């Protein structure tokens, strides 16, 4: 958004307020048969703000959302922000103990719950002492307070609180290197600079330019920056998002065909599922302008097929929760069906983003040399919630954030991902840290030792494999161990396969040599990410 509205605003709350004034009848969100205009969204957010204030919610307080994608999530988000509170969307795919950890760690006082999650919330409520109020958003299975009735009981008057760019806006939980997720705290300024593209005063790239009448399909989950960021992006642009509760290729194709969808963000696994759908050949993609994708690389053959079938521009995005989303992008003109060296990159930094590659000591290395990727910009998070040690290990005193990815820059400034410094696995666009999975598997009484690795997967990019040493005299099956894991962690984190081995390879100091375990599965791959 290159106009003065975004540049003068300190938050996307201000931008929505201005859109409500100047184009109030424009549809902000479509959800099934329901349309919500910018004027209605703005009014609803003020009612929510006054409702939260009546509950004692104010600056710095956390409120949570546990549910699938819904436009009222964004209304509640806006309302919370307008009294200085911070929205924490919870990954609804997590196992109950994991949900309880996030709610307890965030100290959320109010939880908005969507359809299908009242039971899990009831189950874990004793473990969430901070939660004072639960409000059901279109949740017939929740017998308590109904969001729409509650909201409409308060006046649509703007609250007195003034949102500032440096205030916290959003808290997203990331998988934890030590087994516990961390809350990445993102400010209003970071969110806005990541969505309006003009923080540095530079020209936006063509695919970033909002066009009146654009319709975006919001199909990725809002507990990720990809989903929430897409919604905030369309709010800032003043255009329409069509919201899917969760990714469904049949519904996505129907909406592309019938709702003039012009933009969509997908992870490569979701794109592959779409292209394999039996109805894909019957869909008219001519109104689709751009498919943006990220979270993991895309195989050249899949890209060729996507370009052939969909015929639109493709943009690869690289970023992370801690950078409020995209910081580097590979433009459509660099996507050539015959393939090129640059198609192996993730592109060049966006306006206002600095990228450098460093060695273990933090020194910048020359072009072409592999090291850890570090970034500095207004898009970076403020830090991890109540975790100063993790924050200090990630962001240095000069504002450089270590991404945990290994890669290199070429002479033209294109960034290439080579490997991961961290042991993270990306499966179907979801981050999985081995420590989380190992902690769950260790809890099985027959497990003596365990290491978790990522191996290539045709469907998911990477999948989780467990290498397990069974206690002497015990017997354990793959199915038994995977079933045990499902009781403790989300299904996508559970191992897809288990290798039972006599001992784990370790170095002299006892550290597991994961690369030795991974090596046989990555033979023939020229980079250790898939």
Secondary structure, DSSP 4 states (H G I P E B T S, - for coil): --SHHHHH-SSHHHHHHHHHHHSTTSEEEEETTEEEEHHHHHHHHHHHHHHHHHTT--TT-EEEEESS--HHHHHHHHHHHTTT-EEEEE-TTS-HHHHHHHHHHHT-SEEEEETT-HHHHHHHGGG-TT--EEEEES-TT--SEEHHHHHTTS--PPPS----TTSEEEEEEE--TTSS-EEEEEEHHHHHHHHHS-TTSPPPPGGGS--TT-EEEE-S-TTSHHHHHHHHHHHHHT-EEEEPSS--HHHHHHHHHHS---EEEEEHHHHHHHHTSTTGGG---TT--EEEEESS---HHHHHHHHHHH-SEEEEEEEEGGGTEEEEEE-GGG--TT--SGGGS-BEEPTT-EEEEE-TTS-B--TT--EEEEEESTTS-SEETT-HHHHHHHB-TTSPEEEEEEEEE-TTS-EEEEEESS--EEETTEEE-HHHHHHHHHTSTTEEEEEEEEEEETTTEEEEEEEEEEPTT----HHHHHHHHHTTS-GGGS-SEEEE-S---B-TT--B-HHHHHHGGGTT-SSS--
